[in-house]
Amino acid sequence: MIRDPWSRLAGLGARRTRQLVPIAFCLSVAATGCASGVGTAAPTVPPSPTGAVSFGPTDGPNATAPSLAGSTTGSVPQLLVLADGVQGGVGLWTDTGGSWAARWPLPGATVLGRDGQTLVLAINGALEFRAESSPQTPAKSVSPRRGTTPLDGAVVGVDRSDAGATAIAVSQSGGLTFSTVAADGSAADLMPAPESPFGPSVAWLDGQRLAVLASDALQVSRLAVVDTAKHEIALLTGLGGVRVFALSPDRRMLAATTESAVYVAPIGDWLANRAPSGAISLDPAQVVWDLALNADGTRLAMLSGTENANGVVADIHELTYVRTGSNWSKKTDSAVPFSQADGQVWLD
């Protein structure tokens, strides 16, 4: 369960984690943000989920497992989710059509992303790049720094460009800062930085343009594009009230959610400021706080809950959808077996 899931994301820059246990948050949240501070988590154990959970022989920090990329149960693709509940801490879960498995513990991990065939993780402040086909195997890593000084704060948003630069959002002292990190770990402030970002989502559109969230003059949250070469930022006006977004790994499709719907459209439509058609309508009490598109943008996953009269969001489920032509149909609906999530990606 969660109370007011955006209060600590809207302009506060708090950790990207979506808590699913009861939390006391501010109550005055408009469609674009929240002006008050962050509350304290209650030590409440979440209800037992209805989805199947298994703990197999692949669990453990040094465990090995067969390749997961593109693997299926029947014809159902897998999701990889960074969340709690793996051997008492944060780790990687897989979801195959609603059958959840706790796989590998990752103490200190704060965010998970995917770029092409590469998984990007932030673990104890370092950026680690793993092959999609073997998410359990540690690989190349780099520690962001300015000069010789490591960056402070928790990395809560991450995306790597095809050119090799990594964009990160860092939560520090109640605020969000954005940086680009070169292959050798040297970091530079993102210039210009987005104004009053609703959340830490970042995604490279190409080698120099980065999609972020920013607020307009009326404090409406919108997609924005930072040109890191020209040092310019442009608000995209086709959709207002954007709360979270996700880019497909092929960088051709973008999904964004508002209070009332989830929209999926080609990047060209977003950049042309065309209003996207609603892909999936949301119920008035439904809230969504994490999205993931598969490689070609034909499958969508979302973490979703239902808000009750006192502002608590409960009954947390992972919903997946499949696109046929311009229509989206629900594929799976499963209760989650964890209490917080820090990112999810498709394995395909």
Secondary structure, DSSP 4 states (H G I P E B T S, - for coil): -EESTTTTTTTT-----EE-S-B---S-EETTEE-S----B---PPPPPSSEEE--TT-STT------TT--BTTB-EEEEEEEEETTEEEEEEEETTEEEEEEE-TTEEEEEEETTEEEEEETTEEEEEETT-TTS---EE--EETTEEPPSEEEEEEE-TTS-EEEEEEETTEEEEEEE-TTSBEEE-SSPPSS-SS---EESSSSEEEEEEE-TT--EEEEEEETTTTEEEE--S--S--EEEE-TTSSEEEEE-SSEEEEEEHHHHHTTPPPPEEEE--TTEEEEEEEE-TTS-EEEEEEEEE-TTSEEEEEEEEEEEEETTEEEEEEEEE-S-SEEEEEEEE-
